[in-house]
Amino acid sequence: MAQFDYFVVFAEMRTGSNFLEANLNAFDGLACHGEAFNPHFIGYPKRESILEITQAVRDDQPKRLLRAIKQTPELSGFRYFHDHDPRVFDQVMDDRKCAKIVLTRNPVDSYVSWKIAQATGQWKLTDAKARKGAKAQFDADEFMAHLSTLQAFQVTLLNRLQVSGQTAFYVAYEDLQNLDVMNGLAAWLGIDGRLEGLDKDLKVQNPSALSEKVSNFDQMSEALAAADQFNLTRTPNFEPRRGAVVPTYFASTQAPLVYLPIRGGDQDPVVAWLKALDRAHGSKPVTKQTQNDLREWMRAHPGHRSFSVLRHPLTRAHAVFCHRILNTGQGGYGGIRTTLTKRYKMALPIDPADPGFGKVEHRAAFAQFLAFLKPNLAGQTAIRVDPDWASQAKIIEGFAEFVLPDRLIRQEALDAELLQLAETVGIKDVPPLSPPSAFGDVALADIYDPEIEELARAAYARDYLLFGFEAWTPT
């Protein structure tokens, strides 16, 4: 039984896909039908159909052409670029009987080749005498957009292959001139025949060095030298994904407002504010809803607004430390507290009210907690990443699985922004906001110093970066 029913060549413009197709078609039992799902033509420019399927029929019923390709006597396939019909992508990626071939090329080379082809209008070369010469003009912004598009599609391909447990046959542009690689590809596809030589019709259009093909080569060199090719400045993120925890959301029954709380933030004043809004009309906000429940609420409240509240990472971490770690009563995490004491040698008091546990001791224990958070958020500890101290960036990513908040409000601007938000949905009688909740006897201002700030910044690097948080200052 054949391993594959058909194949797809994932490639991009100017990666050598025409040459790869020519060599695939040279094998007995293989047939590649060009860019079968290019939205602007079918297979090749000026072609009217593939396997008696016209472009109009393909556009209306892409599965019909896919089915025709699968049903040919020979093993057939096509070339697919990132901007081809997206309806086909999921079909082939989910089909384990579709062989995936991934053709790649140095993106600078493909970009320069594309610019030259644009300048000359020559996209294929079969006779060196007909070659048209031109130099590319490098545009840094255009190239970075080109690179970003290619990388995004390659990451998507890789991820889809990984999660479905599939593998692809990878071919680099330089491999196209290697007869053994082409024969190896045929063997992988299940074809018995082998080529004795490669296609001689298509010629390399621009064989010279980049320095001879780019008119502003020095500018290109400077631009590429400044580019962070290896993403050296990224903030690593190994924190577990978080879904949309819809049951924790609060939806007003009177106003078209829904609050998406970030655990560890001070949500009590906001919930109380929503309750005060609804209490004036004899109702109260709804929570513990399913996704379907909240969708129904959205349909019943056209023009609705969703919002969440961001808190400075250091303020949030200190509140969590006081409420969950120091606290031995209701709300405290007794099991985690015990592990932090035994495994991580955190100097926590048996009784938080112990007069011997003053500001100095509080600061030392909080510093240890911040130091623990860095490896914990990176998945390097046996203790769970609790939603109370998970990064706010990760929690908001989880919101996106259902609905992103219309507005992210900074806690320090909560009064003014809630007033403005209420006014945007037609609420005139806006209740006052209750004061923030207080946890513990020692205020953050009493123990704050540059070291505490640096520990918080190290633990919550992504939150500081993505939301532009500056060093904490007392308010």
N, C-alpha and C positions, 0 to 999 in steps of 0.2 A: 504493500500500500504506500502510495506516494506521501512524503512528509508534508509537502506544500501543494495547495491548489492553484496559487498564483503568487505574484511578488510585487513589491513596491520599492522603488528607489527614492529614498528621501534625499533631496539635493537642493541646491539653490542655483541661481543664475551664475554663470561663469565659474562653475566648479568642475567642469569636464564631463557633465552628464551626457552630452551628445556623444562623446567618444565612448563612454561606458556603454551607452545604449547600442552603439554600432557594434561593439564587441560582443555584447549579449546576443544580439540578433545573428551573429556569425555562428553561434552554436546550433546544431540540429536539435530541435525540440524546445527552443526558447524563442519568445517573441515579446518585444517591448514596444508598446503603443504610444510612445512619446508622452507629452504632458496631457494625459487623457482628461484631467479635470481642471485644466487651466480655465479660469472664468471667461477669458477673452477669445479663446479658440478651442478646438477639440483636437488634441494630439499634436498637430503642427499648424503653423500659420497657413491659411488658404485650404486646409483640409476641411471637408464637409461632414465627415462621419468616421466612426470607428466601429468595425464589426456591424455595419448597417445601422448603427445608432447615431442619429444626427445630434448636432449641438443643442437644438431646441428640445429634443426628447431628453437628452442628458441633463439639461438644466432643470427640466421639470421632474425627471425621475433618475437621479444619479445612481440609485441602486440597480437600475436596469442595465446600465453600462457595466457596472461592477460585476453583475451576475454574468453578463456576456463574456467578460474577460476571464472569469473563473471557469466557464464552460467550454473554452476552446480546447482542441485536441492537444496542442502543445502547452507547455507551462508559460503562461502569458503574464504580463505585468505592465507597469507604467511608471513614469516619473512624477513625483509629487513635491512641490515647493511649499513653503510656509504660507503663501497667500492663495493657494488653490482651494477648491471647494471644501469648506470646513465640515460639511455634512458627511464627507467621505472619510475624514480622519478617524473619527471614533469607530467607524465600521472596520477599517483595516487594522487599527491598533488592538481592537478587542478580538480579532480573528486570529487564532493561533495557527490556522492553516495558510495564513498569508506570510510569506517570507519577507523580512524587513532588511533592506540593504541601505546603509547610511553612508553617503558620499560627502566628504568634507574637504575643505581647502583653506589654506592660510587666508584669513579674511582680508588682509591687506592686498594680497595678490588678486583675490576675486573682486575687490572693490576697484582696484586699478584697471583690471581687465574690463570691468563693466563700464568704467568711465571712457576707456578707449573705444569700446564698441559703440557707446552712445555718440562719440565724436565722429566715428567713421561710418556708422550704420552697417558695419560688417560684423555679423554674429557667428558666422561659420566660415571656415577657410578650407577649400579642397585643392587649391592650386596656389603655391607660393607666389606665382607671378601676379596673381590678382590681389595680393595683400595690399590693404590700405593702411598707411602709417599715420599716427597721431600720438600726441602726448596727453596724459591725463593731468587734470588740474585738481590737486588734492584739496578737499574741503573738510576740515577737522570735524565740524558739527555734523556734516552729512555722514562722514565715516563712522562717528560714534553711534549715530542712529542705526546705521547699517550693521555695526557690530552688535549692538544691543538686540536687534531683531534676530540675528543669527543665533546668538547665545541663548536667548529666551526659547527659541524653537528647539534647539538642541537639548536644553534642560527638560523641556516638556517631553520630548522623545524618550530621553533617558529615564525619566520618572515613570512614564507609562509602561515602558518595558520592565522596569524593576518591579512595580506593584503587580504586574500581571505575570511575572515569572517567565518572561520571554527574553530572548537574546537576538541581536542583529549581527549582520556581517558588515563590519566597518571597512571602508575603502578610502584611503587618502588620495588626493589628486596625484601625488607622485606614484602611487601604486598602479595607476592606469597604464603605465608603460611597462609594467612587470607581467610578462606572460604567465608566470607561475601563479601569481595572485589571481589573474583572470580565470585560469583553469581551476584554481582552488575554489573560487566563487561558484563555478559551474558544479563542482563536486558537492559543495554545500547545498546547492539547490536540488541535487539529486539527478543531475545530467551526467550520462556516461561519457559522452564525447569530449574531446579535448582539442584546443586550437593549436596549430603549428606556428602561427604568427598572428600579430595584432593587426587591426584595421589600418590600412594605409591611405584611405581616402581623406580623412580629416587630418588637418595639419595644425600644429600649435601656432596660434596667431601672433603671440608676442613673446618670443623666447629670450629677449634680452633682459639684462638686470633692471631692477626697479629704478635705480638711479638714472637709467637711460629712458625710462618710460614715463617718468613724472616730471612735469615742467617745474614745479616748486618743491623739488626733493628735499632741500634743506628745511623748509617749513614743515614738511611732512615728518621728517626725522625729529624735529623739536616737539611737534605735537604728540607723536607716539612715545617719545621719551617721557613726556609729562603724564601720559595716560597710566592709570593704575591697572596694568594688564593682569596682574595676579590678585587684584582686589585686596591689596595689602592693608588697606585702611578699614576693612570691614570689621564689624563687631560680631564675633562668633556668637551663635545662638543655638544652644542645645536644649533649651527649655521645652518641655512637652507641649504639644498643641492643646488648645482649650476650645471646646465647642461653645455654641450659643446656649447659655443656661437660661432659657426663656422663663421657667417657673420663678426665677428670682426677680424678674422685671415687675415694675409697678405701673399700671395704666390707669389714668384718671377716668372716672365714669362720666364726669361732666365736661372736662376740657380735653381737647385732642392732643394730650401730652402723655408720653410714655418714658419712664425713667429706667435706664439701664445701669444698675449699680456696679461699681468696681469694688470687689471685696477688699477689705483692708482700708478702704477710704471711709470717710465719715458720712455714711449714708443716712443716718437717723434724722438729721435736720431736713434733708430733702424729702424723705418719706413723710415726715410730719407736715412739711409745707404742702405736699400733694393732698394729704388727708384734710388739712385745713381748707384747701380749695373745694374739695368735694363735700365737706361737712356742712358748708353753707347751703348746700342743696339737699341735705339729708342723705348723702351717700358716702361711699368711701372707695379708694382706689382698689382695683382688682390685681391680685398676684397669684402665684402658683398656677399659671395658665400653661396650656400646651401650645405648641406652635399654631395649631389650627384655631385654638381659642383666640390667640393674639391676631391672627389674620382676620378673623371675624370682627374683632375690635377695630382693626384698621379700616375695614370696609365700612363699618358703622361710624367712623370718625374721619371723613375726608379732610384733607389738609392737615393731618396729624403731624406732630413733630416728636422725634425721639432725641434724648439727650443723655449725656453721662458727665461725670465730674472727675477731673484729674486732680491728683494731690501730689505735692512735691514728694519724691521718693523717700527722702529722709524723714519727713513728717509722718508719712504712711508707715515706714518701717518701725519708727519709734512707737507709734500707736499700737501696732501689731505686737511688738515686743512686750509692751505693758499689759495688753489685754489677753494675749494668748500664751505668752511665755512666763512672765512674772506672776501673773494671776493664777492662784491655786484654787479659786472658786469656780462659779459658773462661767462658762465661756473659755476657761483656760484649757490648754492642751497638755494634760497631765502626762500622757505617754511620751510625747515629744520632749517635754520639759525634762523628764527623767533621762532620756537618751542624751540630750544635750549636756546634762550634768555629768553623766558617767562616761560617755564616749568622747565628747568634745570638751570636757573639763570646764564647762561654763560655770562660773561661780554665782549660782543662784541661791537665794535664801529659802529656807524651809517656810518661813512666813514673810510675805512681802512687807508686812507692817513692822518687821524687826527694826528697832531703832539703830541697830548696828549696821544696817544696810542703807547707808547714806548716799549722797550725790556721787562721791568718789567710786563707791562700789557699784552703783547704778551705771555710771559711765563705763566702767570696765566691763561689766556684763553685757551692756548694749554693744560695745565695740566687738566683743566676741561673737555676738549674734550677727552683726553685720559681716564679720569675717566668715561666718558659717554660710551666710546667704549666697556668697559668690560661688562656691563649689556646688551648693545645693541647686541653684538655678541652672547650673551647667550640667546637671544630671550626674554629679560625681559623689553623691552621698546616698545612703540607704533610706534617708527620710524623704517623704513625699514633698513635692513642690506644692505647698498648700495655696489655694486661691487667695488667701489673705495676704500672702507676700509674693505671689507670682508677679512678674513684671506687668505693668499696665499695658504695654505694647502688645503682649501676648493675649491679654484678656480682650483687648479691642479687636485683635485679629479674630478671636472667637466670635465676637459680636457679628462680624461680617458674614458668618455662615448663615445668619438669618436676616439681620438688618444692621447696617452701620448707623451709629447715632448721627442725627443731623448736626448736632452741636456738641463739641467737647468744651466743657466749661472748667476753667481753672478755679480751684477752691477759693483762692483769695479774691476772685471777682464774682463769687456766687450770688451775692445779694443783687448786684446790678444786672447781671446776665439773666437771672431768673425773672426779674421784673420785665426786662426787655423781651424775653421769650414768651412770657404770659401775654404781653401786649400784642405780639405778632399773631397770636391766635384769638385775639379779641377779648381777652380777660382784662377787665378794668379794676375790679376790686381784688387786688393781690394781697394775700396775707403776708405778714412779716416772717422772716426766716428765724428759727430758733437758734440759740448759740450752739457752737460746736460741742461735741461730746468730749468729756475729759476722762482719760485713763491714767491711773497712777498718781502718785504724789510728787514726782520729780518731773519738771517740765523740760522739754528738749533744750530750751534756751539756757537752762542751768548746767548742762553738760556738753554743750556744743563747742567744738574746736575744729581746726583744720584737719586733724587726723580722722575725726568722725565723718567729716564731709568726704574725704578721700575714700574711706571704707564704703560709704554709701554709693559713691560714684563708681567704684570698682564693681560692686554687686549689681547695680542697675545702670550699666553703661548704655544699653540700648534706650532706656527711658530718658536718660539725660540727653542723649544724642538726638533721638527722633522727635522729642517734644521740646527740645531747647531749654531744659531746666538749667538754671544758673545755681550758684552756691546758695544754700539755704540762708535766709535772714529772718529774724523774729518779726512777727507781724503784730 
